[in-house]
Amino acid sequence: MPDTTAPDATVPDTTAPDATVPDTAVPDTTVPDTTVPDTTAPDATAPDAPGQLTGPKDPLFDYVERFTSVLVAAGFPPMPARVFVALMLADSGRLTAAELAGTLRISPAAVSGAVRYLIQLGMVHKERVPGSRRDYYRMPGNMWDNLIRMRDQVMTRWTALVREGIDLVGPDTPAGARLAEQAAFLEFVSKELSDVLARWERYRAVPG
């Protein structure tokens, strides 16, 4: 008898395969921050103060500063004192304002005020070199004896004023007696300075 079993009519599973899109999230491509932190110590270098020695110790500059301190202690203004010493040490015997500023590490304005002061005292002369537009400052060769002559002139004026004071208060008063002694001292020193300068001229004139 023929097999009359109905064929397996099971509908094949036509369910579409799991088409879930695989996780294709774009990977994080952010470049990690690999910047090396700046561990350099902050620059704590303070700006140079005017006239401050910089770099290796300079014996010549140190000498200028020490000589200046001696002049300042004697009543000389600091900046003119420094310019005075710098000119004294210059091989050429003269320097421009720019050269003085560079040598002493000071401003041109400070140089201008210093040389003006020294010129008034006769300790520095200003000159123009032929063919140059720049002014040079030079220390005269007879500067020291000129200073003594100027001091002698000052003491002469002091003596005259002291004598005038004696006349005002009276020579027989205690004040008059003190003034008379001061006048005698000034006259003595003035005469001695004149003699010293005369001996110096004779000494300098001797060869060798």
Summary of the structure (lengths in Angstrom):
residues: 208
radius of gyration: 46.0
end to end distance: 163.9
largest distance: 182.1
contacts: 431
relative contact order: 0.06
helix: 52%
strand: 5%
